[in-house]
């Protein structure tokens, strides 16, 4: 189902006016939220970030209208697992769409891809996601499942749609600091709070020597990494990945309950 400015219809029948710079220029912001039995995880945090992303590109989101529209859509959707996609366009559209959950593999193979961040959009979940999708395609062409974005001066950033964590050769669990310009991931936050994690600006050599790694995102939750640039990381999930999975499950239970 989809809601466009409060009008709910099957997704295939929902429409927006053609002359919208969200479509013409990828000018807008979005969020994707996991639904557990129809209940959204961290909805407030996702809406807060949607507002921040919109403000970063000189847009506003009519949250007072959007929130009841989302509630009405979820009531129609029912108690099903899935995803909720929220979109705010330059043309002023408020779009909410329910989607089936994504089935991810038990583990993921990564390949590093050089990427020059657009500093003006640092931390923004913009509709302009073509570069991220192209990075994934480049990684797949090299036999991997997903990319790891690395700057031209070989600093590790993130995966195109996920936060990356890894265990350094010194045994420390690491991730890239937000100051470098990576996304302030909603899934990242409870892991940072619960686990002993070093945030910093790390060279790709540190990642390539990792003993263990995992991705974290709304759709993946915590997904083990089995290979980086062709190097096998051994049995997955490793102990720190298992620890992260347990920490995320605990965060889910605190918000949505053990059911």
N, C-alpha and C positions, 0 to 999 in steps of 0.2 A: 504494500500500500504506500501511497505518497500523499503528502499534504503540501499544497502550494498556496501560500498566503491563507491557510486555513481551510481550503477546499480539498477534501479527502476523496481519492479515487484510486483505482488500480494503477500501479506504476506505469504500465504500458499506455494508459489513457491520459495521464497527467501531462500538462503542457505549460510552457511559459512563453511570453512573447518573443519572437525571433530576435528583435533588436534589443539585445541585452548584452552588455560588455562582459558579463560573466561567461557567456558563450563566445562572443566575438574575440575577446582578448584574455580570457582566463582571469578576469579581474573580479576577485571575490575571495571568500574564506570558507573553510569547511571544517567539520569534525566528524569522526566516526566513533560510535559508542557501542560497547558490547551489551547485549540484552541477555539476561539470564532469567528464563521463564517469564519473559516479557518485562523484566525490571531492569532499568538502565544502571550500569555501574558508573559512579562518579559523574552523574549528569551535571551537577552544579559546576564542578571543576571544568568540564568540557565546555559548558556555556560561557564560563568566565574566560577561557582561552579563546573561544570564538570571538568574543567581544574585543579581546586584546589584539587578535589578528586583524580584525576589521579596523580597529582604531589605527593600527600601524600603517594601513593603506588609505587612511582618511575616509573610512566608512563608518556607519553606525548600524547596529542591529537593534531592531524593535523587540527587545527581550520580553517586554510586558505582553506583547501579542504572541510571540513565538512560543512561550512556555505553555500556555493553555492549548495551543495548536498541537504541540508535541504530545501533551497528555491525551488529547482526543485521538490522535493517531495511534498511540500505544494501546488505548482502550479497544480500538478496532482490531489491532494486531493480535491481541490476546496473549496468553501465558506461554509464549514460544521462545526458544533460544534464537538468537539472530544478531543483527547489527542495525543500528540507527544512524543514518547519515544525515547531517545537518549542513545546509548550504545557504550562505548569504551572498547575493550577487550585487554587482555595481548597479544593476537596474532596480534594486530594491526588493527583489524576491526573497521570501522566506520559504525554504524548501526543506522538508523532512521526509526521508524515505526509509522504509524498512527493507532489510535484505537478509537472505539466508546466511548463516555462519559460514566462514571460510574454513575448509578442512586443510590443515597444515600437516606436513610430514612430521614424524617423530623427531627428526633432526634436520638441520639445514647446512648445506655447503656454501661457503662464502668465497668471493673473489674481490680483491681490491680494485677500485676504479677511480681514476683521477677525476677530481671534481673541484671546480672553482666556485665557492659560494657567492651568491648575490647578496652582498652585505646589507643592502637596503631592505631585504626580506628575511634577514636572520630571525629565527624564532617564529615566523609567520606560517600558519597552515594555509597557504594560498592555493587557489584553484589552478595556478600555473605550475603543474606538477610534471610537465613533459620531461624535464631533465632527470627527475628521479626515476621515471619509468624507463627512460633510455638507459640509465645506469644499470637497471635490472636486466634489460635485454642484453647489454654488453657482457654482464657477468654470466648470463645463461649461454651466450655464444662461446664462452670459455669453459663450459662444462659445469658451472656452479649453479646454485639455485637462486642466489641473491647476491647483491653487491654490498661492499663496504666502501663508503665514500671517503676518499683520502685527498687532502689538499695537494697542490703542486709541490709544496715544500715538505710533503710526506708526513702530515699530521693527521691522525685518525679522527674522523668526524662521527658518522653514524651510518646505519643502513638507510635505504631510501624511505622506508616507512616504519623503522624500528630503532630503538636505542640498542647499542651494543655494549656488552660487558665482557670482560675477559680476566683470566687469572694470569698475572705476569710471571716471568721466570723466577721472581723473588717470592712468589706465593701470594701476592696481594690482588684482591679483586678490584678491578679498575673500570672506569668509564670516562668519557670525555666531558670536561667541564662545560657548563652552559655558556660561559664567557667566550668560548670559541665560536658560538653561533648555532649550536645544535638545538633541536626542538626541546622545549620543556615538556617531556612526555608525561602524560598522566599515569601510565603504568610504571614509569621510572621512579616516581615520587615515593610510593610505599616501600620500594626496594632500598632506596637511599636512606629512608628513615629506619628500616629494620636491620640492615646489614652493614658490616664494616667495609666501606667502599672508598677507594681513593679516587677523587675527581681531579683531573688535570689535563694538560696538553701533552699527548703522548705520541711518539714517533711510530710509524708503521712497523718498524723492526720489533718493537715491543709486542705488538699484536701478533706478528708472524711467529714469535717465539712462545706464544701463549700455551699454557698447559690445559686450558679449558676455556670455553666461551659460550655465551648464549645471547639471544635477542629477546627484547621485551617490547610488547606493543599491545594495543587493544585487541587485535584479532589473534595474535600469537600467544598472548599471555607471556609465559616464559618458555622459549623454545631452544633446546640445546643446539650447539654448533658442532658438526662432526668434522669439518675440514675448512682450512683457510689457505687460499692460494695453492691448492693441491696437496697441502700437508695434513695428514690424518691426525686428529686429536685423540684418537683412542675411543674407549667405551663411553657412551653417553646415556643418560646424563651423568656428569661428574658430581662430586659432593657439593661444590659451591652452587652449581645449577640446581640441584635438588633443594638446597637451602633457600634459594631464590624462589623456586616454585612453591615451597611451603610458606614463605613470607607473603607471596602474592595471594595465595589461597586464604591466609589469615586476614588479609585486607578485604577480600571479598566477603568473608563471613562477618567481619565487623560492620560492613555497610548493608549487606543484603540478608544476613542470617545464614545459619548452617544449612537450611533447606535449599 
